């Protein structure tokens, strides 16, 4: 019985070691989303570009990248030229301007060009909260029905687009027959 008691700390140590060892091989940019396979949460927010009110229904019709961005986000500045190139190639990109000043967002888009077909002004961060956003940039891949199919956290560069997002986007476009 005494030997069994002496083995307990060893078993606890081995359990913790296995847990930590497994963590060495996880990708920290992969944050799972409970919303995969579910519709974009309901919202009614103003547009960045004009005075109209946008809802989740405005996101439907064609597959799209739903990109969460902000003028205060340094990584968004790095990502923005890639988004402009993708928009020029016909990729549908929708924006969520997250916890930002709308005048600053408009100025940013004038200066750096606007890749967004629609751009939601989420000044209070309510849509971002409902989407489970940790920060900017984050990008959701949505299908033609407004269902979230994939979430990517971090900067989209040419490699990320080519290797991860483009195949998923093309598949959704093919499924939608567009």
C-alpha positions as CSV (number, residue, x, y, z in Angstrom):
1,X,0.0,0.0,0.0
2,X,2.9,2.3,0.8
3,X,4.4,1.8,-2.6
4,X,1.1,2.7,-4.3
5,X,1.1,6.0,-2.4
6,X,4.6,6.7,-3.6
7,X,3.6,6.1,-7.2
8,X,0.8,8.8,-7.1
9,X,3.2,11.8,-7.6
10,X,4.9,10.0,-10.4
11,X,1.6,9.3,-12.2
12,X,0.5,13.0,-11.7
13,X,3.9,14.1,-13.1
14,X,3.5,11.8,-16.2
15,X,0.0,13.1,-16.8
16,X,1.1,16.7,-16.7
17,X,4.1,15.9,-18.9
18,X,2.0,14.3,-21.6
19,X,-0.5,17.2,-21.5
20,X,2.4,19.8,-22.0
21,X,4.1,17.7,-24.6
22,X,0.9,17.6,-26.7
23,X,0.7,21.4,-26.5
24,X,4.0,21.8,-28.2
25,X,2.5,20.6,-31.5
26,X,-0.7,22.8,-31.5
27,X,-1.0,25.8,-33.8
28,X,-1.6,28.9,-31.7
29,X,-3.2,30.7,-34.6
30,X,-5.9,28.0,-34.8
31,X,-8.6,29.2,-32.4
32,X,-11.6,27.0,-32.8
33,X,-15.0,28.7,-33.3
34,X,-18.3,27.4,-32.0
35,X,-19.9,29.2,-35.0
36,X,-18.5,26.9,-37.7
37,X,-21.6,25.5,-39.5
38,X,-23.9,28.2,-38.1
39,X,-25.2,31.4,-39.6
40,X,-23.5,34.8,-39.0
41,X,-25.2,36.1,-35.8
42,X,-28.1,38.5,-36.3
43,X,-27.1,42.1,-36.3
44,X,-28.3,45.6,-37.4
45,X,-25.5,48.0,-37.7
46,X,-24.6,51.0,-39.9
47,X,-22.4,50.8,-42.9
48,X,-18.9,52.5,-42.8
49,X,-19.3,53.9,-46.3
50,X,-22.8,55.4,-46.1
51,X,-25.8,55.9,-43.8
52,X,-27.7,52.6,-44.6
53,X,-28.2,49.9,-42.0
54,X,-26.8,46.5,-42.7
55,X,-28.0,43.1,-41.4
56,X,-26.9,39.5,-41.7
57,X,-29.2,39.2,-44.8
58,X,-26.9,41.6,-46.7
59,X,-24.1,39.1,-46.4
60,X,-26.0,36.4,-48.3
61,X,-26.0,35.7,-52.0
62,X,-22.4,34.8,-52.7
63,X,-19.6,33.2,-50.7
64,X,-17.3,35.8,-49.1
65,X,-14.5,36.6,-46.8
66,X,-15.8,38.4,-43.7
67,X,-12.8,40.4,-42.6
68,X,-12.6,41.9,-39.1
69,X,-10.3,45.0,-39.2
70,X,-9.5,48.3,-37.6
71,X,-7.4,51.4,-38.2
72,X,-5.7,50.9,-34.8
73,X,-4.6,47.4,-35.9
74,X,-1.0,47.3,-37.2
75,X,-1.4,43.8,-38.6
76,X,-4.4,45.0,-40.6
77,X,-2.2,47.5,-42.4
78,X,0.1,44.6,-43.4
79,X,-2.9,42.5,-44.6
80,X,-4.7,45.3,-46.5
81,X,-2.7,45.2,-49.8
82,X,-3.4,41.5,-50.1
83,X,-7.1,42.1,-49.6
84,X,-7.0,44.8,-52.3
85,X,-5.4,42.3,-54.8
86,X,-7.9,39.6,-53.9
87,X,-10.8,42.1,-54.5
88,X,-9.3,43.0,-57.9
89,X,-9.3,39.3,-58.7
90,X,-13.0,39.1,-58.0
91,X,-12.9,37.7,-54.4
92,X,-15.9,39.0,-52.5
93,X,-14.7,40.6,-49.3
94,X,-17.0,42.0,-46.6
95,X,-15.6,44.1,-43.7
96,X,-16.4,44.5,-40.1
97,X,-14.7,47.7,-38.8
98,X,-14.2,46.6,-35.2
99,X,-14.2,49.0,-32.2
100,X,-13.1,51.9,-34.4
101,X,-13.9,55.5,-35.2
102,X,-15.9,55.7,-38.4
103,X,-14.2,58.9,-39.7
104,X,-10.8,57.2,-39.2
105,X,-12.1,54.1,-41.0
106,X,-13.3,56.2,-44.0
107,X,-10.0,58.1,-44.2
108,X,-8.1,54.7,-44.0
109,X,-10.1,53.3,-46.9
110,X,-9.6,56.5,-49.0
111,X,-5.9,56.3,-48.4
112,X,-5.3,52.6,-48.7
113,X,-8.2,51.7,-51.1
114,X,-11.4,49.9,-50.2
115,X,-11.5,46.1,-51.0
116,X,-14.8,45.7,-49.2
117,X,-18.1,45.3,-51.0
118,X,-19.9,46.0,-47.7
119,X,-18.3,47.3,-44.6
120,X,-20.1,47.1,-41.2
121,X,-19.4,49.8,-38.6
122,X,-19.1,47.7,-35.4
123,X,-18.1,50.7,-33.2
124,X,-19.2,49.0,-29.9
125,X,-17.8,45.6,-30.8
126,X,-21.2,43.8,-30.5
127,X,-21.0,41.9,-33.7
128,X,-17.3,41.1,-32.9
129,X,-18.4,39.7,-29.5
130,X,-21.1,37.6,-31.1
131,X,-18.6,36.3,-33.6
132,X,-16.1,35.4,-30.8
133,X,-13.5,37.8,-32.1
134,X,-10.3,37.9,-30.0
135,X,-8.8,40.9,-32.0
136,X,-8.1,42.0,-35.5
137,X,-7.5,40.8,-38.0
138,X,-9.7,37.8,-38.1
139,X,-11.4,36.4,-41.2
140,X,-14.4,34.2,-41.5
141,X,-15.2,32.3,-44.7
142,X,-19.0,32.4,-45.3
143,X,-21.0,30.6,-47.9
144,X,-23.8,32.0,-50.1
145,X,-26.4,31.3,-47.4
146,X,-24.4,33.3,-44.7
147,X,-23.2,30.2,-42.9
148,X,-19.7,30.4,-41.4
149,X,-17.5,27.6,-42.9
150,X,-14.0,28.6,-41.6
151,X,-12.3,31.0,-39.3
152,X,-8.7,32.3,-39.8
153,X,-7.0,34.3,-37.1
154,X,-4.1,36.5,-38.2
155,X,-2.8,38.3,-41.3
156,X,-3.8,36.9,-44.6
157,X,-0.8,37.0,-46.9
158,X,-0.3,35.4,-50.3
159,X,0.8,32.1,-48.8
160,X,-2.1,31.9,-46.4
161,X,-4.5,32.7,-49.3
162,X,-3.0,30.2,-51.7
163,X,-2.5,27.3,-49.3
164,X,-5.4,27.6,-46.9
165,X,-8.2,30.0,-47.9
166,X,-8.3,30.0,-51.7
167,X,-9.2,26.2,-52.0
168,X,-12.0,26.6,-49.4
169,X,-13.3,29.8,-51.1
170,X,-13.2,28.2,-54.6
171,X,-15.1,25.1,-53.2
172,X,-17.8,27.4,-51.9
173,X,-18.0,29.3,-55.1
174,X,-18.3,26.0,-57.1
175,X,-21.0,24.7,-54.7
176,X,-22.9,28.0,-55.2
177,X,-22.6,27.6,-59.0
178,X,-21.0,31.0,-59.4
